[in-house]
Amino acid sequence: MDCDNPSLDEQRDRIDNAISTAMEDLDREYLRKLQIEMHACATDCCADADANAEAVQRCVDRCQIRLTRARCFVQQGMSDFENRLEKCMQQCRVHGSDYHFNRCSNNCVDSHVELLPEMLRAMRDTLEKGV
């Protein structure tokens, strides 16, 4: 095994770990705060003794909107990232040889892992402004 050419499993582990770390960071920094706000809001809805069940449910549904939008935004961003990586890997498959594919796919992983910090910064900026 060439140390400069990690196996496909090693590449997959590397990108999976990078994505997992990114998602955990976004969850801790933004999504959990929105979840706390959502639960506090829903608690207030349920505490309204004058509201009927339908009004309470509408209130709770409204409480979930910001968190739902933020989660969808993050999921879409990660899906777009994974699609771009997959397109890069497909281009590598076109060229045929295993040696070329391994080098090319490693370059795809490297370049996409390098893109993650900027992508996360942009996502953080958007989340801070409110989705």
GUDRENKOL-513796 format. One line per field, with one value per residue: residue in three letters; z, x, y of N, C-alpha, C in turn; residue number from 1. Coordinates in Angstrom, 3 decimals. Layout:
<sites>
rest	c(ala	...)
n_zz	c(Z	...)
n_xx	c(X	...)
n_yy	c(Y	...)
ca_zz	c(Z	...)
ca_xx	c(X	...)
ca_yy	c(Y	...)
c_zz	c(Z	...)
c_xx	c(X	...)
c_yy	c(Y	...)
nr	c(NUM	...)
</sites>
This chain:
<sites>
rest	c(met	asp	cys	asp	asn	pro	ser	leu	asp	glu	gln	arg	asp	arg	ile	asp	asn	ala	ile	ser	thr	ala	met	glu	asp	leu	asp	arg	glu	tyr	leu	arg	lys	leu	gln	ile	glu	met	his	ala	cys	ala	thr	asp	cys	cys	ala	asp	ala	asp	ala	asn	ala	glu	ala	val	gln	arg	cys	val	asp	arg	cys	gln	ile	arg	leu	thr	arg	ala	arg	cys	phe	val	gln	gln	gly	met	ser	asp	phe	glu	asn	arg	leu	glu	lys	cys	met	gln	gln	cys	arg	val	his	gly	ser	asp	tyr	his	phe	asn	arg	cys	ser	asn	asn	cys	val	asp	ser	his	val	glu	leu	leu	pro	glu	met	leu	arg	ala	met	arg	asp	thr	leu	glu	lys	gly	val)
n_zz	c(0.000	-0.870	0.957	0.329	-1.037	0.157	0.949	-0.476	1.608	3.718	2.736	2.655	5.385	6.288	5.069	6.069	8.820	8.855	7.961	9.944	12.231	11.498	11.409	14.086	15.315	14.263	15.312	18.111	18.342	17.182	16.426	18.747	20.474	19.201	19.511	22.270	22.537	21.071	22.668	25.030	24.095	23.301	25.784	26.959	25.321	26.048	28.665	28.634	29.953	29.042	26.374	23.779	22.747	19.995	19.481	21.132	19.835	17.330	18.213	19.267	16.887	15.504	17.093	16.318	13.844	13.287	14.094	12.446	9.891	10.083	10.438	7.990	6.237	6.964	6.406	3.639	2.753	3.464	1.916	-0.662	-0.620	-0.392	-2.821	-4.648	-4.040	-4.795	-7.574	-8.301	-7.682	-9.540	-11.904	-11.634	-11.969	-14.658	-15.960	-15.763	-14.989	-11.972	-10.469	-11.279	-10.546	-7.729	-6.989	-8.028	-6.690	-4.092	-4.275	-4.693	-2.200	-0.525	-1.506	-1.000	1.771	2.514	1.726	3.603	6.052	5.110	4.019	6.347	7.762	6.202	6.519	9.279	9.401	8.030	9.690	12.038	11.281	11.021	9.465)
n_xx	c(0.866	0.629	1.739	1.137	-1.153	-3.995	-6.258	-9.528	-11.331	-10.032	-10.083	-12.842	-13.437	-12.038	-13.381	-15.937	-15.482	-14.700	-17.048	-18.819	-17.696	-18.021	-20.829	-21.438	-20.273	-21.848	-24.292	-23.847	-23.157	-25.274	-27.774	-28.672	-29.125	-31.262	-33.040	-33.411	-34.648	-36.968	-38.192	-38.629	-40.394	-42.514	-43.217	-44.242	-46.482	-47.985	-48.469	-50.418	-53.340	-55.763	-55.975	-57.280	-56.946	-56.329	-55.346	-53.119	-51.612	-51.137	-49.588	-47.352	-46.459	-45.628	-43.478	-41.569	-40.626	-38.228	-36.136	-36.626	-36.267	-33.546	-32.343	-33.048	-31.672	-28.982	-28.870	-29.358	-27.118	-25.058	-25.803	-25.503	-22.728	-21.846	-22.840	-21.284	-18.771	-19.213	-19.606	-17.049	-15.651	-16.849	-15.849	-13.253	-13.531	-14.003	-11.583	-10.421	-7.907	-6.880	-4.835	-4.809	-7.419	-7.312	-5.424	-6.688	-9.187	-8.305	-7.332	-9.773	-11.024	-9.173	-9.373	-12.055	-12.282	-10.705	-12.390	-14.411	-14.077	-14.538	-17.081	-18.492	-18.106	-19.580	-22.099	-22.438	-22.506	-24.901	-26.713	-26.425	-27.581	-30.102	-32.111)
n_yy	c(-1.198	2.146	4.833	7.409	7.168	6.569	3.852	3.159	2.710	4.013	6.615	7.022	6.801	9.032	11.232	10.781	11.113	13.803	15.062	14.223	15.436	18.106	18.281	17.728	19.948	22.068	21.292	21.500	24.239	25.714	24.373	23.030	25.157	26.381	24.316	24.311	26.813	26.243	24.280	25.740	27.669	25.992	24.998	27.298	27.581	25.346	25.956	27.838	28.193	29.105	28.490	26.403	22.913	22.827	25.412	25.388	23.413	24.656	26.782	25.391	24.221	26.514	27.191	25.378	26.094	27.685	25.956	23.741	24.867	25.573	23.055	21.842	23.536	23.003	20.243	20.300	21.720	19.919	17.748	18.817	19.188	16.505	15.545	17.010	15.944	13.281	13.618	14.429	12.077	10.368	11.395	10.549	7.799	7.571	7.578	5.097	3.256	1.566	2.678	5.376	6.052	5.749	7.727	10.014	9.958	10.278	12.874	14.163	13.740	15.063	17.733	18.295	17.954	20.078	22.127	22.109	23.757	26.420	26.154	25.533	27.907	29.687	28.528	28.859	31.665	32.160	30.777	32.256	34.639	33.846	31.544)
ca_zz	c(0.000	-0.979	2.058	-0.238	-1.672	1.083	0.341	-0.546	2.960	4.496	2.220	3.107	6.823	6.460	4.720	7.029	10.083	8.668	7.899	11.274	13.104	11.081	11.845	15.546	15.648	13.968	16.279	19.419	18.301	16.702	16.417	20.117	21.017	18.615	20.113	23.606	22.320	20.631	23.821	25.938	23.441	23.385	27.189	27.141	24.642	26.853	29.956	28.443	30.409	28.328	24.983	23.548	22.241	18.641	19.592	21.701	18.787	16.364	18.886	19.294	15.505	15.200	17.846	15.644	12.506	13.161	14.177	11.234	8.773	10.279	10.151	6.534	5.637	7.205	5.655	2.219	2.537	3.515	0.749	-1.807	-0.463	-0.726	-4.265	-5.347	-3.847	-5.628	-8.974	-8.442	-7.699	-10.811	-12.916	-11.462	-12.505	-16.123	-16.492	-15.881	-14.214	-10.511	-9.939	-11.510	-9.724	-6.327	-6.848	-8.316	-5.607	-2.930	-4.515	-4.448	-0.749	0.012	-1.867	-0.353	3.203	2.621	1.530	4.737	6.959	4.481	3.934	7.704	8.105	5.502	7.170	10.576	9.142	7.691	10.885	12.984	10.786	11.014	8.137)
ca_xx	c(0.000	1.348	1.335	0.602	-2.421	-4.818	-7.274	-10.870	-11.909	-9.403	-10.620	-14.237	-13.386	-11.570	-14.442	-17.025	-15.087	-14.730	-18.457	-19.390	-17.194	-18.680	-22.226	-21.453	-19.988	-23.043	-25.322	-23.526	-23.090	-26.480	-29.033	-29.130	-29.676	-32.599	-33.890	-33.756	-35.649	-38.200	-38.831	-39.110	-41.575	-43.584	-43.640	-45.126	-47.745	-48.724	-48.811	-51.550	-54.544	-56.937	-55.962	-57.791	-55.933	-55.938	-54.515	-51.833	-50.873	-50.668	-48.510	-46.193	-45.981	-44.888	-42.218	-40.639	-40.272	-36.815	-35.292	-36.855	-35.590	-32.096	-31.959	-33.163	-30.570	-27.751	-28.953	-29.207	-25.716	-24.253	-26.178	-24.829	-21.308	-21.665	-23.076	-20.091	-17.726	-19.561	-19.327	-15.592	-15.262	-17.306	-14.878	-12.082	-13.862	-13.997	-10.232	-10.114	-6.956	-7.002	-3.838	-5.299	-8.613	-6.917	-4.813	-7.711	-10.176	-7.645	-7.344	-11.154	-11.231	-8.351	-9.910	-13.351	-12.031	-10.210	-13.522	-15.337	-14.055	-15.180	-18.499	-19.029	-18.131	-20.731	-23.310	-22.539	-22.952	-26.327	-27.457	-26.411	-28.526	-31.433	-32.372)
ca_yy	c(0.000	3.412	5.722	8.644	6.826	5.785	2.992	3.743	2.678	5.091	7.872	7.101	7.105	10.412	12.178	10.567	11.754	15.259	15.467	13.989	16.501	19.348	18.226	17.837	21.347	22.866	20.913	22.096	25.699	26.392	23.631	22.768	26.408	26.520	23.292	24.820	27.863	25.603	23.634	26.790	28.234	24.996	24.963	28.457	27.272	24.366	26.565	28.749	27.484	29.610	28.019	25.048	21.984	23.218	26.620	24.965	22.710	25.672	27.499	24.487	24.110	27.751	27.136	24.468	26.579	28.089	24.764	22.946	25.555	25.459	21.665	21.646	24.280	22.253	18.990	20.603	22.062	18.705	16.953	19.444	18.874	15.093	15.404	17.515	14.940	12.123	13.978	14.393	10.664	9.800	11.803	9.681	6.471	7.655	7.408	3.679	2.459	1.615	3.610	6.738	6.247	5.946	9.059	11.020	9.974	10.869	14.322	14.613	13.777	16.156	19.050	18.505	18.159	21.455	23.037	22.068	24.915	27.581	25.847	25.661	29.329	30.262	28.012	29.545	33.039	32.107	30.374	33.380	35.646	33.241	30.974)
c_zz	c(0.000	0.100	1.548	-0.906	-0.736	0.326	0.302	0.830	3.832	4.041	2.714	4.600	7.058	6.167	5.676	8.363	9.978	8.652	9.269	12.249	12.778	11.569	13.363	15.981	15.415	14.948	17.618	19.404	17.971	16.895	17.821	20.758	20.480	19.203	21.523	23.488	21.936	21.808	24.820	25.388	23.565	24.814	27.481	26.494	25.517	28.194	29.856	28.745	29.660	26.896	24.884	22.905	20.856	18.661	20.156	20.623	17.735	16.946	18.894	17.891	15.106	15.898	17.118	14.346	12.373	13.177	12.915	10.039	8.881	9.963	8.655	5.806	5.771	6.397	4.163	1.893	2.531	2.325	-0.506	-1.792	-0.894	-2.217	-5.071	-5.222	-4.740	-7.105	-9.247	-8.548	-9.012	-11.940	-12.834	-12.086	-14.032	-16.691	-16.415	-14.893	-12.709	-9.915	-10.092	-10.633	-8.270	-6.102	-7.009	-7.172	-4.333	-3.066	-4.288	-2.951	-0.144	-0.263	-1.169	1.159	3.430	2.459	2.756	5.653	6.377	4.371	5.308	8.129	7.462	6.136	8.521	10.396	8.855	8.913	11.912	12.583	10.851	9.610	7.608)
c_xx	c(0.892	0.837	0.737	-0.751	-3.250	-5.850	-8.613	-11.529	-11.331	-9.915	-12.045	-14.290	-12.992	-12.680	-15.615	-16.719	-15.140	-16.169	-19.104	-18.963	-17.873	-20.121	-22.339	-21.203	-21.213	-24.170	-25.074	-23.641	-24.423	-27.766	-29.552	-29.719	-31.085	-33.561	-34.315	-34.840	-36.998	-38.931	-39.364	-40.389	-42.757	-44.104	-44.585	-46.485	-48.606	-49.168	-50.003	-52.853	-55.798	-57.040	-56.567	-56.687	-55.430	-55.023	-53.142	-50.996	-50.342	-49.489	-47.227	-45.602	-45.167	-43.529	-41.153	-40.067	-38.788	-35.880	-35.432	-36.152	-34.076	-31.619	-32.013	-32.016	-29.261	-27.757	-28.770	-27.755	-24.820	-24.562	-25.508	-23.339	-21.040	-21.894	-21.881	-18.934	-17.989	-19.294	-17.828	-15.118	-15.695	-16.359	-13.626	-12.323	-13.772	-12.627	-9.713	-9.179	-7.141	-6.042	-4.332	-6.510	-8.236	-6.315	-5.861	-8.719	-9.576	-7.592	-8.736	-11.403	-10.449	-8.984	-11.238	-13.215	-11.529	-11.328	-14.432	-15.260	-14.744	-16.686	-19.157	-19.108	-19.343	-22.040	-23.519	-23.055	-24.447	-27.160	-27.518	-27.414	-29.958	-31.772	-33.683)
c_yy	c(1.234	4.358	7.027	8.423	5.959	4.952	3.718	3.767	3.788	6.457	8.087	7.450	8.556	11.419	12.027	11.240	13.269	15.769	15.323	15.079	17.822	19.388	18.365	19.277	22.226	22.551	21.602	23.619	26.369	25.595	23.342	24.016	26.638	25.492	23.710	25.884	27.259	24.970	24.660	27.414	27.272	24.868	26.117	28.209	26.364	24.945	27.509	28.008	27.930	29.078	26.623	24.202	22.381	24.441	26.276	24.281	23.683	26.442	26.655	24.343	25.343	27.754	26.316	25.021	26.918	26.883	23.918	23.570	25.408	24.044	21.379	22.334	23.501	20.957	19.227	20.947	20.835	17.798	17.502	19.120	17.427	14.843	15.893	16.519	13.728	12.416	13.943	12.942	9.994	10.175	10.937	8.309	6.440	7.286	5.977	3.039	2.648	2.639	5.045	7.021	6.521	7.326	10.154	11.107	10.551	12.388	14.901	14.759	14.936	17.512	19.317	18.671	19.583	22.476	23.129	23.291	26.151	27.364	26.008	27.121	29.995	29.790	28.694	30.970	33.077	31.749	31.504	34.458	35.139	32.810	31.493)
nr	c(1	2	3	4	5	6	7	8	9	10	11	12	13	14	15	16	17	18	19	20	21	22	23	24	25	26	27	28	29	30	31	32	33	34	35	36	37	38	39	40	41	42	43	44	45	46	47	48	49	50	51	52	53	54	55	56	57	58	59	60	61	62	63	64	65	66	67	68	69	70	71	72	73	74	75	76	77	78	79	80	81	82	83	84	85	86	87	88	89	90	91	92	93	94	95	96	97	98	99	100	101	102	103	104	105	106	107	108	109	110	111	112	113	114	115	116	117	118	119	120	121	122	123	124	125	126	127	128	129	130	131)
</sites>
